[in-house]
Amino acid sequence: MYRRCLLLCLTVLTALPVPATRYIVRFADQPSATAARVPQASSARRRRAVDPGQPRHIATLATGAEVFDIEDGNPAHFVRFPGVISVEEDRIVKPAALADPLYPRQWSLHDPRAGIDAEVAWQGTRGEGAVVAVLDTGVTSHPELDGQLLPGYDFVTDAGRARDGDGRDADPRDEGDWEDPGDCGRRAGSRSSWHGTHVMALAAAKRGNRLGIVGVAPEAKILPVRVLAHCGGYLSDVIDAIAWASGGEVRGVPVATHRADVINLSLGVEGACGEAMADAVAQARARGSVVVAAAGNDGVSAGTVAPGNCPGVINVGALDRQGRLAWCSNHGTAVSLAAPGGSLRGLRTDDMISAVDQGARVPWRSVFGYLAGTSMAAPLVSGVVALMRSADPSLGVDDITRHLVDNARPARCPKACGAGLLDAGATLDAVVEERMAL
């Protein structure tokens, strides 16, 4: 059953089965960090020729951590650097799920048993003025997103993985994450998922355009940030993207024109929350950005998957159309609350319909498609956060978490899906009432 869940949900949350060569290193002070990265490139090349264990500096992250690679992959070589306080693998993160005429099919918004009661929330606001950053595979052209997008950025540093011929740039287009058999340590190939477009439309697709679906916050704006490409993406790219989307400075990247009210991370990697990612989340929260993550689709404890298990992150599990925990959703005490995500079991109409592209490898034609998993549940929560910030722009990140948790409805998954089912209507009512009482 566990294997079948992974196949159906198209979940790839674990690191690739290849030796680690890249590491994120934190230093006790700036002089130590500077000394570690000072050697000139030519000097570094000479040293590596005679000593394969000589770390090579790659980048300085926005949090102050440094990224190095080591030819033989042995992190013990960092003992030669003074002032090192932590070393962690620069792991590969992956999409959490490769789980308005169409509004009736959006049961997640209005179903009395398993929906989030969006129509009640819309009586007060539809997200005007709020910004949702989606860190994902990038975005494709789609009518549901016309007029919804702010200037985003491509944070994929590896040009080969990016498939656009360069590293970081100001074009967050999804170039396709298709795989040939044997790619990424897997036997079977796969089509491009257009995962980022699907997630963005769930959060903030246009309303009333007589085309297809409507997002939870249809008048909010989307900040598209590309961090995933062929075989996923580096954790260090995600860390810098979180900093950028929250209004922080990233070396070599122009400051974002709009700070995100909420950052959606429908991605993950198996393991504990590393110190560098924890720093990025803490700094984003300090700037006022709420961080929402998919809990993952391995059917295991959500505490084993980052960044959902990082302190301060709103970690979202998935429910099926019956209001039960989706059979492959991660679960447990690390889950903050749950939202509709479907389960890829039974009728496809019981899953989550949203914007995608019909192209197998490169974008071809805008269509709608069904996916399922915690990747689809997380943007519903992010959309509600956008509604909350629209209703009260001064609402703090801890207050947002409190309102989401306090106003969740009981779900059919005791002790497995946190506070229960996301309730947009009750949550927005509570935000408005509290603001009026001040």
Buried (B, 14 or more C-beta within 10 A) or exposed (E): EEEEBBEBBBBBBBBBEEEBBBBBBBBEEEEBBEBBBEBEEEEBEEBBEEEEBBBBBBBBBBBBBBBBBBBEBBBEBBEEBEBBEBBBBBBBBBBBBBBBEBBEBBBBBBBEEBBBBBEBBBEBBBBBBBBBBBBBBBBBBBEBBEEBBBEBBBBBBBEEBBBBEEBBBEBBBBBBBBBEEEBBBBEEEBBBBBBBBBBBBBBBBBBEBEBBBBBBBBBBBBBBBBBBBBBBBBBBBBBBBBBBBBBBEBEEBEEBEBBBBBBBBBBBBBBBBBBBBBBBBBBBBEBBBBBBBBBBBBBBBBBBBBBBBBEBBBBBBBBBBEBBBBBBBBBBEBBBBBBBBBBBBEEBEBBBBBBBBEBEBEBEEBEBBBBBBBBBBBBBBBBBBBBBBBBBEEBEBEBBBBBBBEBBBEBBBEEBBBBBBBBBBBBBBBBBEBEEEE
